[in-house]
Each structure stands twice: as C-alpha cells, then as structure tokens.
Amino acid sequence: MVSVAFRRQLEGYGLTTASILYRLPDHPAVLQTYIWQEYDLAPVFPELHKFLAFWRDRLEGALHSVTVSHSGLIKPAELRAVGQEFLLH
C-alpha cells in the first residue's frame, strides 16, 4: 500500500508552505501569522487557492499577505534504476 502523500509526490506535487499574515477581527491593527502546509502543484497551487478562498469566505480575519515556499521532494534525477547489486559478507 502506497501512501497518498508519496503518490502525490510521484504525480509532481511538492511540499508547499504558506506563511499567512492576517488581521485580528477585534484588533485590525494587529497582525498574526498562520502557517499552512500541504502537498500542492507548482506554479498553479490549486490546494492553496482553495484554502485561501475558504479563508476569505468563512473566516473573519482579513488577509494581509501570503508568502509561499515550495519544494519538490522527489525529483526525476533522484529516481534511477539499480544496475547491479553486490552483497558483502
């Protein structure tokens, strides 16, 4: 059984981290940070866009800024066939 996270990595998804600054509803001059992390597909980031749409529609804290970092954990150069195997006693 292959994990969902591993399967998504093989499909091209990479670990995406978003640092979200938002204004507190009761104190709009105060900013707070929320860290979001999920496997997402760069450069479109459909999962992040879904989450931000949910935030805008359902949560009261107004978004100030979003900083995104993305890392493809499995790259094509890292997957290679093994030509030979040697056993040492």
Secondary structure, DSSP 4 states (H G I P E B T S, - for coil): ---HHHHHHHTT-EEEEEEEEEE-SS-TT-EEEEEEEEEE-TTT-HHHHHHHHHHHHH-SSPEEEEEEEEE-SS-GGG-----------
